[in-house]
């Protein structure tokens, strides 16, 4: 399989290397405030930058793809690179374009064919070559950043994730089996950069399309924002408990779009019999997140966008054990808490400051994904952000 070529870093590695790097990464992200007020301040500041950028559109129609990629990307960049980018920075836009293109390629029919018939990769030209070139481009950029960090490293004053990793490498330099290598550093940073950007931005882009499609939902969210938050301060995570409808809408967006239908690939760690099927150790398996996110018993009419799936009869937010867009188990998304925070704060800040306008009748908007392989990719659309 193509993805097995990338078995380094955090997402696609396994065994002891994966355990060590994941544990280290979680600890480092927490040191930089993940799950704490300090990271919330960063997200709020980036939300304000997003609002200013959206104001520059002057209510003109725009494709929101890249403008929505910038905020989550800058939040993760502040952790791994210690700096954010200007929304017009060309290096920044080049990296975002390659990330976006890779998601489209990974979700294409051709890549699904390659996954099922790996020998095709060696004999036929295809978009997988573009995928690999894009990965090489990103890794090259990260490697340059790593070299800059090596030259200015102060072990007593680590600035970001790269510094912490370099210090860990020095501590492990006599361990021949250590997974803390330059190669794994490059892939780990690229994983954080990609996963911390594309999943959240795609969810936001799909979410705004659904809000355009359902103006009655948008109006109720804006009413709740006005009542709880008002117009003169930024939304914060403490508001969420008093905004059950908005919380339900964010959850329903994630449930409905089913961003990663077959999850990331996993491998069986030992021979096992499951529902009368024998699965030998080492077999690559895909778990269907669709089977829970679109479960008909838990979510009546699962193909319908309905925030009521997460509300009880009194209008209070209702949790569901079937809500697992971030996967489950030991390999659950390590950035889940950050992604949840970003989705709530970015979307509420947008709706606090802008009315959304579609160029076509909302009834005519098509929300069917244009690709549905690795990820559910929303169709392209134009939107106007009209200041409130």
N, C-alpha and C positions, 0 to 999 in steps of 0.2 A: 504493500500500500504506500501511496505517496507520503502520507503523514508519518510513516515510520522512518522516513529519511530525516525527519526533524526531531529525533528522539534525544533532545538536549533541553537544558533550561528547566522551566517549571511545568509547563503544560503537557509536554509529550515525553518527558523522561519517566523512569520508573525505578523501583527498588530503592536501595539505600540512598543513592544520589538524589532521587526525588524527595524522599523523606527529609533528608538533611537540608536541602535547598528550600523546600516549602516551609519547614519549621523556622529556618533562618529568616525567610522573607516575611512570614507572618509577624515575627518578633520585631523586625525592622520597620514594617509598616505601622505597627502599634507605637514604636518609638517616635514615629513622625505624626502620630495623632489619629490613626484610623480608629474610628469608633468613639473619638473624643471631641471635645469642643474645638480644639485647635484646627482639626481638619474641616470642621463645619465652617469655621471662619474663612478658610481658603475657598470652599465651595461657594459661600455667599459672595465673596469678593469676585469670583469668576462669574457668578450669575449677574452681578452688576455690570461687569465688562460685556457680557452677552447682550444685556439690555441696551447698552450704549451702541453696540455694533448693529443691533436690529433697528435702532432709531435712524441710523445712517441710511437704511434702505428707503426712508421717506415714504413708506406705505406702498412702494413699487413692488410688483410681482417678483419673487425670487425663488430659486431652488435652495431649500434650506440645508442641503446635504453637508456642505463643508462648514457653514457657520455653526451648525449644531455639533460638529465634530470637535471644534476648538475648545469649548469649556471643559469637557471631561478629559481631553488630552492635556490641557494645561494643568489640571489638578494633578494628574499622575506625573507629568513632567516636573512639577515642583518637588515631587518626592524623589524621583530617580535622577534628575539632572540639576536640581536646586534652582531651576529658573523656568519661567513661563515664556511663551512666544507671543509676539504681536500677531493678530489675526491675519495680517497681510504678509507676514514673513514667508518668503518663497521656499526656504528649506522646510519650514513647517508645512506648507501646503503640498509640497512634493511628497513628504512622508504620509500625509493624510490621504493623498490621491492613491498612493500605492497600497495603503491599508484598505481603502474602500474597494479598490480593484481586486485585491486578494480575496475579500469576502465574496464578491461576485463570482470569481473564478471557482473558489471552493464550493460554491453552491450551484455550479453549473452542471448540466447533464454530462458533459465531457469528463469532469472530475469524478462523477459517480461511476462512469464506465471504467475509468482508470483504477478506481478503488476495487472494483470487482474483477478487473483483468489487468493486473500490474504489468505483465510483459509489454503491453501496448506502449508504456512510457518509454521503453528503450528503442522502439522501432518507428513510432509515429510522432510527427511534430504536433504540438498542441499548446493550449493555453497554460498547461502546467509549466512550460518553460518560462512564460511571463511571470507566473507565481514565484518560481525559484529566483528569477532575476530581481523581483521586488523584495524578496526576503534578503537576498544578498545586499541590495542597496541599503535597506534598513540596518542590517548588521554592520555594514561598513560605516554608516553614520555613527552607530553606537560605539563601535571600536575606536573611532576618532575621539569621542567623548571620554572613553575609558583612558586613552593615552593622555589626554589633557588632565584627567584626575590623578593619574599616576605621577605626573610631574609636579603637581601642587598639593599632594596628599599630606595632611597633618593628622597623624594617628590619634592625637589627643583632642581633635576637633573635627569629627566626621560631619560632612555637610549634607550628604544625601545617601541614597541606596548604594550607589556605585562605591562611595568611600567605605561604607560599612562592609561591602563585599570584598574590597581590596584588603582591608584590615583582616578579615576572616581568612583570606587566602594566605596572608603572611603567617597567621597563627597555625595554619594547616600545612605549611610548606614541606614539612618532613613526613607527612602522611601520604604515602604513594597511592592510596586508594581514595583520596579526597576528591569530592566532586566540585570543590571550589577552585575552578580553573578560569582562565581568561575566556575560554570558549563558552563555558557555562554561564559566565557573567554576561557575555554579549547576548546569548540566547535568552537568559532570564530577564534582562532589561527589555529586550525586544518583545518578549511575552507580556510583560507588564504594560509596555507602551501600547501594544496592539489590543490586548484584552481590556485594558483600562480605558480605551478610547472607543473602539468600534462597536462593542456590544451596547454600551450606554447611549452612544450617539444614534445608532440604528433604532433603538427602542424609542428614543425621543422623536426621531423623524417619523417613525410609524405612528407614534402616539399623536403627534400633531395632525397627521392625516386622518386618524380616527376622530379627533375632535372637530376637524373640518366637516367630516361626514355626519357627525352627530351634534349639531349646534345646540340642541336642547341640553345635552350633557355638559358642554362647555359653559353654557349660561349658569347652570347649577353650581359648577365648580367656582366660577367667578363670583357668584353670590356668596358662597361660603368663604372665599378668600376675603371679600370685602367685609364680611361680618366679623371674622376672626382676626385677620391680620390688618385690614385697613389699607390705606394708600401711602402711609408715611413711614413705614419701616419695612425691612426685608423679612420675608418668611423665614422661620427657623424650625428646627426639628421638634421643638416643644409644641408647636402649633398642630402637629399631625394628629395628636390624640384628640384634639377638639375639631378636627376636620374629617369626619368619617366618610363623607361622600367623596372628597378629593382623594383620600387614601384608597378607597374602593376603586376609583377610576384608574389610579396608577397601577394597582394590582391587576385590574381587568385588562389594561393595555398589555401587560406582560403575559397574562394568561392567554389572551386572544391571539396575539401575534405569534406565540410559540417560537421564540427566536431561534433556538437550537433544537429542532425537532427530534434529532437522534442523538443529542448530547455529544460529548467528545468521546473518542474511542477509548475503551478500557481493555485490559487484558486479564484473563482468568489466572489466578495465582496458584491454583492447584486443580487436579482433576475433580470434576463435580458432576453430579446428576441433577438436572433441573427440569421438572415437569416431564419426566421420562426421556429427556434428551441428555446424552452424555457429552460433556464439553471438556476436552482435554486441556491440561495446563498450557498456558501461553496463547490460547486462542483469543484473537481480537473480537470483542463484542461491542455492540452499540445498544444502548438502552433508550427506549422510546419515551421521551418526556411528553410527547403528544398523548400518550395513553393515560396520563394523569391530568395534564392541563386541559384536555378536552374530554374528560370522563363524563358521560351523560348522566350518571347517577349523582355525582357531586355538583355538576354544573349543568342544569337543565338548558337545553338548546345551546350547546357549547360553541357552535359556529356563529352564534349571535353575540355581538358586542353589547354587554349588559353589566354595568357596575353593580346591579342588584345581586350578582353572583357573590359579592363580598359584603352584603348588608343583611342584617336580620330584619324582622318585621317592624321593629321600632326605629329602623334607620341607623342603628349602631354598626360599626365595622365588625365583620365576622371573619375570623381566621379560618383557613382551610389547610388540612394536612396534605391536600393534593396540589397546593401551590408550591412548586419547586422549579422555577425557571433557572435557578442557579445550580441545578443538580442536587445531589444528596450524598451522604456518606463521606468517606475520608478525602475524596477528591472534589468536594463541593467548592465552588468558586471562592477563592480566598479574598476576593475583593467585594464580597456580597454586601457587607455593611456600607461600604463606600458607595457602591452602585445604587443601593436603595436611597441613600441620602441625596445623591446627585439627582436622581430621577424626581424625587419629591421637590427639592429646592429649585431645580432648574425649571421644571414645568410650572410650578406655582408662581415663580417670579415672572416668567413669560406672560402668564395669564393675568397676573396682577397689573402688568404694564401695557398689555396689548389686547386688542380684539383681533381675532383671526378671520381672514376673509379668503374665500376660495374664488378662483376665476370662473368656475363652472358651478352649476346648481349642485349643492351637496348630494342630492339624490343620484347624480350622475358620476360621482367620484367612485372609482374602483379601488377597493382596498385589498384585492387579491395579490399575494406576493408574486413578483416576477421571477423569482427563483426560490426554491424550497428544498435545497439539498442540505449542505452543512448549516446554512442559516436561512431564515425567512427574510428575503430582501424586499422591501416595499417598492411599489412602482414610483417612478419620478413624478413630481407634481410641483406646481407653482403655488405660492402662498403670499398673502399680503399681511404685514404686521402693522396694524393701525393703532397708534398710541391711544390709550384710554383717555 
